[in-house]
Amino acid sequence: FDERVRGFARAMREAGLPSARGTIQGDDVDPAIRSLLAERPGITAIFAANDAFALSAIRALAQRGKRVPQDVSIMGFDDIDVAGQVQPGLTTMAIDKMSMGRLATDLLDFRLGSPNAATVIVTLVPRLVVRESVADPPSSAGDAQGNQVPPAASNET
């Protein structure tokens, strides 16, 4: 998960966007969502480190009257089977699990045959799967702290 979090943080920095990191204890996403909404009531998007957390976040947001994606966009990671079967469908990053499994067995076989060989580092590139859980932010997007700010006044005369 750390690699995913670092990649997300880097992408947010490169885009010049604010981000906050929340911590989830165990599998209970509800306290993290409650805390996040209390600290940043104007938050417009959540990236979860996996799809299970993202789906739990959708449920926790709905229990607090927040609509996905109209109020808060949600994105996960893994593209689990149920991600495309829920409403709204979960936007996620997919990793080719079959290729990952084949690669892991090939590397294990190589390591068994060459126990003193140098460490091999492999990076799999995820693929974006766009579904319905992400939308443009509401017109009165939040500030860098996630607080609602009114639209700028027009200078036109």
PyRosetta script that sets phi, psi and omega in degrees:
from pyrosetta import init, pose_from_sequence

init()
pose = pose_from_sequence("FDERVRGFARAMREAGLPSARGTIQGDDVDPAIRSLLAERPGITAIFAANDAFALSAIRALAQRGKRVPQDVSIMGFDDIDVAGQVQPGLTTMAIDKMSMGRLATDLLDFRLGSPNAATVIVTLVPRLVVRESVADPPSSAGDAQGNQVPPAASNET")
pose.set_psi(1, -30.7)
pose.set_omega(1, -177.8)
pose.set_phi(2, -59.5)
pose.set_psi(2, -39.3)
pose.set_omega(2, 178.8)
pose.set_phi(3, -62.7)
pose.set_psi(3, -39.8)
pose.set_omega(3, 179.0)
pose.set_phi(4, -65.2)
pose.set_psi(4, -44.0)
pose.set_omega(4, -179.7)
pose.set_phi(5, -64.3)
pose.set_psi(5, -43.2)
pose.set_omega(5, 178.5)
pose.set_phi(6, -62.8)
pose.set_psi(6, -42.5)
pose.set_omega(6, 178.6)
pose.set_phi(7, -62.7)
pose.set_psi(7, -41.8)
pose.set_omega(7, 177.6)
pose.set_phi(8, -63.0)
pose.set_psi(8, -47.6)
pose.set_omega(8, -178.8)
pose.set_phi(9, -61.6)
pose.set_psi(9, -40.8)
pose.set_omega(9, 179.0)
pose.set_phi(10, -63.8)
pose.set_psi(10, -44.8)
pose.set_omega(10, 180.0)
pose.set_phi(11, -62.8)
pose.set_psi(11, -39.2)
pose.set_omega(11, 178.5)
pose.set_phi(12, -65.9)
pose.set_psi(12, -42.7)
pose.set_omega(12, 177.9)
pose.set_phi(13, -61.1)
pose.set_psi(13, -47.2)
pose.set_omega(13, -178.6)
pose.set_phi(14, -62.1)
pose.set_psi(14, -31.0)
pose.set_omega(14, 179.1)
pose.set_phi(15, -86.2)
pose.set_psi(15, -4.3)
pose.set_omega(15, -179.4)
pose.set_phi(16, 71.6)
pose.set_psi(16, 27.7)
pose.set_omega(16, -177.9)
pose.set_phi(17, -107.3)
pose.set_psi(17, 146.0)
pose.set_omega(17, 177.5)
pose.set_phi(18, -74.4)
pose.set_psi(18, 152.7)
pose.set_omega(18, 174.6)
pose.set_phi(19, -148.8)
pose.set_psi(19, 156.3)
pose.set_omega(19, 176.5)
pose.set_phi(20, -133.0)
pose.set_psi(20, 148.1)
pose.set_omega(20, 179.7)
pose.set_phi(21, -109.2)
pose.set_psi(21, 126.6)
pose.set_omega(21, 174.8)
pose.set_phi(22, -105.6)
pose.set_psi(22, 158.7)
pose.set_omega(22, 179.8)
pose.set_phi(23, -117.8)
pose.set_psi(23, 135.0)
pose.set_omega(23, 177.7)
pose.set_phi(24, -110.7)
pose.set_psi(24, 126.1)
pose.set_omega(24, 177.7)
pose.set_phi(25, -93.2)
pose.set_psi(25, 121.1)
pose.set_omega(25, -178.9)
pose.set_phi(26, 65.1)
pose.set_psi(26, -140.9)
pose.set_omega(26, -178.7)
pose.set_phi(27, -103.4)
pose.set_psi(27, 4.8)
pose.set_omega(27, -175.4)
pose.set_phi(28, -90.2)
pose.set_psi(28, 101.4)
pose.set_omega(28, -177.7)
pose.set_phi(29, -80.9)
pose.set_psi(29, -25.4)
pose.set_omega(29, -173.7)
pose.set_phi(30, -53.2)
pose.set_psi(30, -49.3)
pose.set_omega(30, 179.1)
pose.set_phi(31, -61.7)
pose.set_psi(31, -35.6)
pose.set_omega(31, 179.3)
pose.set_phi(32, -66.1)
pose.set_psi(32, -41.2)
pose.set_omega(32, 178.8)
pose.set_phi(33, -67.0)
pose.set_psi(33, -43.9)
pose.set_omega(33, 178.7)
pose.set_phi(34, -58.0)
pose.set_psi(34, -46.6)
pose.set_omega(34, 179.7)
pose.set_phi(35, -64.7)
pose.set_psi(35, -43.9)
pose.set_omega(35, -179.6)
pose.set_phi(36, -60.8)
pose.set_psi(36, -44.7)
pose.set_omega(36, 179.9)
pose.set_phi(37, -68.0)
pose.set_psi(37, -32.3)
pose.set_omega(37, 177.6)
pose.set_phi(38, -70.1)
pose.set_psi(38, -41.2)
pose.set_omega(38, -178.3)
pose.set_phi(39, -77.4)
pose.set_psi(39, -34.2)
pose.set_omega(39, -175.9)
pose.set_phi(40, -134.8)
pose.set_psi(40, 74.5)
pose.set_omega(40, -174.8)
pose.set_phi(41, -62.1)
pose.set_psi(41, -22.0)
pose.set_omega(41, -179.5)
pose.set_phi(42, -97.1)
pose.set_psi(42, 15.8)
pose.set_omega(42, -177.4)
pose.set_phi(43, -57.5)
pose.set_psi(43, 140.0)
pose.set_omega(43, -177.5)
pose.set_phi(44, -115.0)
pose.set_psi(44, -9.5)
pose.set_omega(44, -178.2)
pose.set_phi(45, -155.5)
pose.set_psi(45, 148.7)
pose.set_omega(45, 176.4)
pose.set_phi(46, -133.5)
pose.set_psi(46, 129.3)
pose.set_omega(46, 171.2)
pose.set_phi(47, -108.0)
pose.set_psi(47, 120.1)
pose.set_omega(47, -180.0)
pose.set_phi(48, -99.4)
pose.set_psi(48, 145.2)
pose.set_omega(48, -177.1)
pose.set_phi(49, -68.2)
pose.set_psi(49, -16.2)
pose.set_omega(49, 173.8)
pose.set_phi(50, -152.2)
pose.set_psi(50, 165.9)
pose.set_omega(50, -176.4)
pose.set_phi(51, -67.2)
pose.set_psi(51, -35.1)
pose.set_omega(51, 179.9)
pose.set_phi(52, -61.2)
pose.set_psi(52, -43.7)
pose.set_omega(52, 177.2)
pose.set_phi(53, -65.1)
pose.set_psi(53, -40.4)
pose.set_omega(53, -179.6)
pose.set_phi(54, -62.3)
pose.set_psi(54, -43.7)
pose.set_omega(54, 179.5)
pose.set_phi(55, -65.6)
pose.set_psi(55, -38.7)
pose.set_omega(55, 176.5)
pose.set_phi(56, -65.5)
pose.set_psi(56, -36.7)
pose.set_omega(56, 178.5)
pose.set_phi(57, -64.9)
pose.set_psi(57, -38.7)
pose.set_omega(57, 177.6)
pose.set_phi(58, -59.7)
pose.set_psi(58, -45.2)
pose.set_omega(58, 179.2)
pose.set_phi(59, -63.5)
pose.set_psi(59, -45.4)
pose.set_omega(59, -178.8)
pose.set_phi(60, -63.8)
pose.set_psi(60, -39.3)
pose.set_omega(60, 177.6)
pose.set_phi(61, -65.1)
pose.set_psi(61, -43.2)
pose.set_omega(61, 179.9)
pose.set_phi(62, -60.9)
pose.set_psi(62, -38.2)
pose.set_omega(62, 178.6)
pose.set_phi(63, -64.6)
pose.set_psi(63, -19.9)
pose.set_omega(63, 179.6)
pose.set_phi(64, -105.6)
pose.set_psi(64, 15.3)
pose.set_omega(64, 175.6)
pose.set_phi(65, 79.7)
pose.set_psi(65, 12.0)
pose.set_omega(65, 178.7)
pose.set_phi(66, -94.3)
pose.set_psi(66, 134.8)
pose.set_omega(66, 179.6)
pose.set_phi(67, -99.3)
pose.set_psi(67, 139.1)
pose.set_omega(67, 176.3)
pose.set_phi(68, -110.0)
pose.set_psi(68, 124.3)
pose.set_omega(68, 5.9)
pose.set_phi(69, -99.1)
pose.set_psi(69, 3.6)
pose.set_omega(69, -173.5)
pose.set_phi(70, -58.8)
pose.set_psi(70, -40.2)
pose.set_omega(70, -179.1)
pose.set_phi(71, -99.9)
pose.set_psi(71, -42.7)
pose.set_omega(71, -177.5)
pose.set_phi(72, -139.2)
pose.set_psi(72, 126.4)
pose.set_omega(72, 173.7)
pose.set_phi(73, -82.5)
pose.set_psi(73, 145.7)
pose.set_omega(73, 178.5)
pose.set_phi(74, -129.7)
pose.set_psi(74, 136.2)
pose.set_omega(74, 175.9)
pose.set_phi(75, -134.6)
pose.set_psi(75, 139.1)
pose.set_omega(75, 179.0)
pose.set_phi(76, -114.1)
pose.set_psi(76, -164.6)
pose.set_omega(76, -179.7)
pose.set_phi(77, -150.4)
pose.set_psi(77, 127.5)
pose.set_omega(77, 175.0)
pose.set_phi(78, 130.7)
pose.set_psi(78, -29.3)
pose.set_omega(78, -175.8)
pose.set_phi(79, 53.8)
pose.set_psi(79, 56.2)
pose.set_omega(79, 175.3)
pose.set_phi(80, -66.6)
pose.set_psi(80, 159.2)
pose.set_omega(80, -174.6)
pose.set_phi(81, -53.6)
pose.set_psi(81, -42.4)
pose.set_omega(81, -175.6)
pose.set_phi(82, -70.8)
pose.set_psi(82, -15.7)
pose.set_omega(82, -177.4)
pose.set_phi(83, -57.7)
pose.set_psi(83, -33.4)
pose.set_omega(83, 179.4)
pose.set_phi(84, -92.8)
pose.set_psi(84, -1.5)
pose.set_omega(84, -176.5)
pose.set_phi(85, -105.7)
pose.set_psi(85, -9.5)
pose.set_omega(85, -179.4)
pose.set_phi(86, -91.3)
pose.set_psi(86, 166.2)
pose.set_omega(86, 175.2)
pose.set_phi(87, -118.6)
pose.set_psi(87, 122.3)
pose.set_omega(87, -5.3)
pose.set_phi(88, -73.6)
pose.set_psi(88, 153.7)
pose.set_omega(88, 176.2)
pose.set_phi(89, -59.8)
pose.set_psi(89, 140.9)
pose.set_omega(89, -174.3)
pose.set_phi(90, -85.7)
pose.set_psi(90, 121.4)
pose.set_omega(90, 170.6)
pose.set_phi(91, -71.6)
pose.set_psi(91, 135.5)
pose.set_omega(91, -171.0)
pose.set_phi(92, -154.8)
pose.set_psi(92, 169.1)
pose.set_omega(92, 171.9)
pose.set_phi(93, -103.7)
pose.set_psi(93, 129.2)
pose.set_omega(93, -177.8)
pose.set_phi(94, -105.2)
pose.set_psi(94, 138.6)
pose.set_omega(94, 171.5)
pose.set_phi(95, -114.0)
pose.set_psi(95, 134.7)
pose.set_omega(95, 178.3)
pose.set_phi(96, -69.9)
pose.set_psi(96, 97.8)
pose.set_omega(96, -174.4)
pose.set_phi(97, -67.7)
pose.set_psi(97, -32.1)
pose.set_omega(97, 177.6)
pose.set_phi(98, -65.8)
pose.set_psi(98, -45.0)
pose.set_omega(98, 177.8)
pose.set_phi(99, -64.0)
pose.set_psi(99, -39.0)
pose.set_omega(99, 179.3)
pose.set_phi(100, -62.9)
pose.set_psi(100, -41.9)
pose.set_omega(100, 178.5)
pose.set_phi(101, -65.3)
pose.set_psi(101, -43.9)
pose.set_omega(101, 178.2)
pose.set_phi(102, -62.5)
pose.set_psi(102, -43.7)
pose.set_omega(102, 179.5)
pose.set_phi(103, -62.4)
pose.set_psi(103, -42.0)
pose.set_omega(103, 179.8)
pose.set_phi(104, -63.0)
pose.set_psi(104, -42.6)
pose.set_omega(104, 179.4)
pose.set_phi(105, -69.6)
pose.set_psi(105, -37.0)
pose.set_omega(105, 176.5)
pose.set_phi(106, -62.7)
pose.set_psi(106, -43.1)
pose.set_omega(106, 179.5)
pose.set_phi(107, -66.7)
pose.set_psi(107, -38.6)
pose.set_omega(107, 177.1)
pose.set_phi(108, -63.9)
pose.set_psi(108, -44.6)
pose.set_omega(108, 178.6)
pose.set_phi(109, -60.7)
pose.set_psi(109, -43.3)
pose.set_omega(109, 177.8)
pose.set_phi(110, -61.5)
pose.set_psi(110, -45.1)
pose.set_omega(110, -178.1)
pose.set_phi(111, -64.6)
pose.set_psi(111, -37.5)
pose.set_omega(111, 178.1)
pose.set_phi(112, -65.6)
pose.set_psi(112, -35.9)
pose.set_omega(112, 179.1)
pose.set_phi(113, -81.6)
pose.set_psi(113, -22.3)
pose.set_omega(113, -177.9)
pose.set_phi(114, -138.0)
pose.set_psi(114, 71.7)
pose.set_omega(114, -174.5)
pose.set_phi(115, -63.5)
pose.set_psi(115, -20.9)
pose.set_omega(115, -178.4)
pose.set_phi(116, -99.6)
pose.set_psi(116, 6.3)
pose.set_omega(116, -179.6)
pose.set_phi(117, -67.7)
pose.set_psi(117, 156.5)
pose.set_omega(117, 178.8)
pose.set_phi(118, -61.9)
pose.set_psi(118, 153.9)
pose.set_omega(118, 177.4)
pose.set_phi(119, -62.8)
pose.set_psi(119, 138.7)
pose.set_omega(119, 178.6)
pose.set_phi(120, -108.1)
pose.set_psi(120, 128.0)
pose.set_omega(120, 177.1)
pose.set_phi(121, -111.9)
pose.set_psi(121, 125.9)
pose.set_omega(121, -178.4)
pose.set_phi(122, -122.0)
pose.set_psi(122, 134.6)
pose.set_omega(122, 176.8)
pose.set_phi(123, -116.4)
pose.set_psi(123, 123.5)
pose.set_omega(123, 175.5)
pose.set_phi(124, -97.0)
pose.set_psi(124, 134.8)
pose.set_omega(124, -178.1)
pose.set_phi(125, -91.8)
pose.set_psi(125, 121.4)
pose.set_omega(125, 178.9)
pose.set_phi(126, -75.7)
pose.set_psi(126, 163.6)
pose.set_omega(126, -179.9)
pose.set_phi(127, -121.5)
pose.set_psi(127, 132.6)
pose.set_omega(127, 178.9)
pose.set_phi(128, -73.8)
pose.set_psi(128, 128.7)
pose.set_omega(128, 175.6)
pose.set_phi(129, -115.1)
pose.set_psi(129, 107.0)
pose.set_omega(129, -176.0)
pose.set_phi(130, -88.7)
pose.set_psi(130, 124.4)
pose.set_omega(130, 174.6)
pose.set_phi(131, -128.4)
pose.set_psi(131, -149.6)
pose.set_omega(131, -171.2)
pose.set_phi(132, -95.0)
pose.set_psi(132, 0.5)
pose.set_omega(132, -172.7)
pose.set_phi(133, -86.3)
pose.set_psi(133, 2.1)
pose.set_omega(133, -179.4)
pose.set_phi(134, -125.9)
pose.set_psi(134, 136.2)
pose.set_omega(134, 178.2)
pose.set_phi(135, -143.8)
pose.set_psi(135, 167.7)
pose.set_omega(135, 172.5)
pose.set_phi(136, -58.9)
pose.set_psi(136, 149.0)
pose.set_omega(136, 179.3)
pose.set_phi(137, -65.2)
pose.set_psi(137, 155.0)
pose.set_omega(137, 176.6)
pose.set_phi(138, -56.3)
pose.set_psi(138, 158.0)
pose.set_omega(138, -175.2)
pose.set_phi(139, -61.0)
pose.set_psi(139, -28.5)
pose.set_omega(139, 177.3)
pose.set_phi(140, -102.6)
pose.set_psi(140, 68.6)
pose.set_omega(140, -177.7)
pose.set_phi(141, -62.9)
pose.set_psi(141, 158.7)
pose.set_omega(141, -178.4)
pose.set_phi(142, -78.6)
pose.set_psi(142, 167.0)
pose.set_omega(142, 174.9)
pose.set_phi(143, -82.0)
pose.set_psi(143, -170.7)
pose.set_omega(143, -176.7)
pose.set_phi(144, -61.7)
pose.set_psi(144, -21.2)
pose.set_omega(144, 178.4)
pose.set_phi(145, -95.2)
pose.set_psi(145, 4.2)
pose.set_omega(145, 179.0)
pose.set_phi(146, 83.3)
pose.set_psi(146, 12.3)
pose.set_omega(146, 179.0)
pose.set_phi(147, -89.4)
pose.set_psi(147, 143.2)
pose.set_omega(147, 179.2)
pose.set_phi(148, -64.6)
pose.set_psi(148, 136.3)
pose.set_omega(148, 175.4)
pose.set_phi(149, -128.4)
pose.set_psi(149, 142.8)
pose.set_omega(149, -179.4)
pose.set_phi(150, -70.8)
pose.set_psi(150, 155.2)
pose.set_omega(150, 176.8)
pose.set_phi(151, -59.9)
pose.set_psi(151, 150.5)
pose.set_omega(151, -179.4)
pose.set_phi(152, -66.3)
pose.set_psi(152, 144.3)
pose.set_omega(152, 177.7)
pose.set_phi(153, -72.4)
pose.set_psi(153, 146.5)
pose.set_omega(153, -179.7)
pose.set_phi(154, -82.9)
pose.set_psi(154, 142.1)
pose.set_omega(154, 177.0)
pose.set_phi(155, -97.8)
pose.set_psi(155, 4.7)
pose.set_omega(155, -178.6)
pose.set_phi(156, -71.3)
pose.set_psi(156, 145.1)
pose.set_omega(156, 177.7)
pose.set_phi(157, -120.3)
pose.dump_pdb("model.pdb")
